[in-house]
């Protein structure tokens, strides 16, 4: 498991650590897709919250879980996107490559969890 938080690292270093983690422990995962989602989640935590963030990643043969905790209780909403201000596209970007995305409110804010399953597990479930 990889656990990082904003009191000890920044988002760029977290992405680099996530890449190393994925390459070493989760060879079936599409690293670019996972890092895209991770970048969106961390960027939103930095942009839309007052407090810090925590990242947790776990890879097992049947799943990869990327979870970002932040201090905002505001739940993500789909946006129409606006090219002029460069925002509103993130929630769609987060949901597209992952097998599922779950938002869980908690007492100190919320967590957003993205889950991936390897192609073989997807085929068995279908």
Secondary structure, DSSP 8 states (H G I E B T S, - for coil): -EEEETTT--HHHHHHHHHHHHHHH-TTS-HHHHHHHHHHHHHHHHHH-SS-EEEEEEEETTEEEEEEEES----------BTTTTBS-HHHHHHHHSSEEEEEEETTEEEEEEEE--HHHHHHH-
